[in-house]
Amino acid sequence: MWARIVESMLGVWLLMSPFIFRHTSDATHLWINDLAMGCTLIVLSLASYWSKTRGAHWLLLVAAVWLIGFGRLNGTPPLQPALQNNLIVGLLLGMVAIVPNEASLPPVRWRQQENSTTS
Amino acid sequence: MFDQNAQIDSDLNAAVPPYSYNPSAWSQRVPICILAGIATVIASYMALYQWRLIDSVWDPVFGDGTAKVLDSKVAQTMDRWIGIPDAALGAFAYLGDAVLGMAGSTRRWQYRPWLVLLFGIDVIPLGVVSSVLVILQGTVVGYWCFLCLVTAVISLILAYWAYDEVYVSLSYLWRVWSKTHSWRELGYAFCGVPSEQALAAGREIVEEAR
């Protein structure tokens, strides 16, 4: 589940981003985006730990596309650091979100299949 | 129970023809991840210069060649297109190699072919194309960048190392197709959904090595 931990950490980073990148009080869209996406990342990555919502991390791909789009399309290059941050977090998230839960083990269905055929 | 676990364990680590080893074994994948990690660090270092978070960039061979390449109009145009420095994008590509290299069991060539092929696409075609672009930079930009050349060589080594696993995964999918001639079965096998045919195809491949 290391990928889910990385996603949670990216969420925490987004929650801290408005303070690190010193968003001004009138940059409401940056505040809302960073805080809302930070919470979304944490919730979806932690939801992947529960067996009933174990596929929740796939929704993070949507969040990744959103972050990349928000960062790239919200200004003209050279982009301000806060937007580059969104772009970079989006790219990182897209990379990590496709990693399955229990990635080092065979998929659950294969484990069940192998067990049933060897017993 | 012990025999059953031993059987599953030996299947997970079985050699896969035409190779005398398992291309998905950790001993095969960890070196790829380490080398990709080194390339990530080098590319990130160049990105730090492009972000002007550091004042200069190290180049023991071409002097200020690396700085001139990183400050070139081509690099600036790429920056305008992408929104972040091109070296940062390179760092992501190498990090992707490492992340996708780490994911999956030692039999992922059968259990998660989609992951192996995604890894292959990231490492092989993208690696080769980026290496060619780096090698062309001497003629296009007019300067050589030592660190870019190092990462280009790493890309080619990574492509060479990753090839066997991608080949085995494609062979497995080809065998499933040959047995079933069903797009549905092939799709299931690609997505890593177990079926009798997929199980049989994997077993046949491994048995050939024994």
Contacts between the chains, C-beta under 8 A, distances in Angstrom:
chain1	res1	chain2	res2	distance
A	3	B	99	7.9
A	3	B	103	7.4
A	71	B	83	6.5
A	72	B	82	7.9
A	72	B	83	4.7
A	77	B	79	6.4
A	77	B	80	4.3
A	77	B	81	7.8
A	77	B	83	5.5
A	78	B	79	7.0
A	78	B	80	7.6
A	79	B	83	4.9
A	79	B	84	7.5
A	83	B	83	7.3
A	84	B	83	6.5
A	84	B	84	5.3
A	87	B	83	5.4
A	87	B	84	5.7
A	88	B	84	6.4
A	88	B	88	7.0
A	88	B	92	7.9
A	91	B	92	5.1
A	92	B	92	7.4
A	92	B	95	7.7
A	95	B	92	7.0
A	95	B	95	6.7
A	95	B	96	5.1
A	95	B	99	5.4
A	95	B	100	7.8
A	96	B	99	6.4
A	98	B	115	7.8
A	98	B	118	7.3
A	99	B	99	6.5
A	99	B	100	7.8
A	99	B	102	7.9
A	99	B	103	4.5
A	100	B	103	6.8
A	100	B	104	7.8
A	100	B	112	7.3
A	100	B	115	7.7
A	103	B	102	7.3
A	103	B	103	4.3
A	103	B	104	6.1
A	104	B	103	8.0
A	104	B	104	7.5
A	104	B	105	6.1
A	105	B	105	5.6
A	106	B	12	7.1
A	106	B	105	4.7
A	106	B	107	6.3
A	106	B	111	4.9
A	107	B	111	5.6
A	107	B	112	6.8
A	107	B	192	5.6
A	107	B	194	7.9
A	109	B	193	6.8
A	109	B	194	5.2
A	110	B	111	5.0
A	110	B	192	7.3
A	110	B	194	5.1
A	113	B	194	4.2
A	113	B	199	6.3
A	114	B	8	5.3
A	114	B	11	7.1
A	115	B	4	7.2
A	115	B	8	7.5
A	117	B	199	6.8
A	118	B	4	4.9
A	118	B	7	5.2
A	118	B	8	6.5
A	119	B	4	6.1
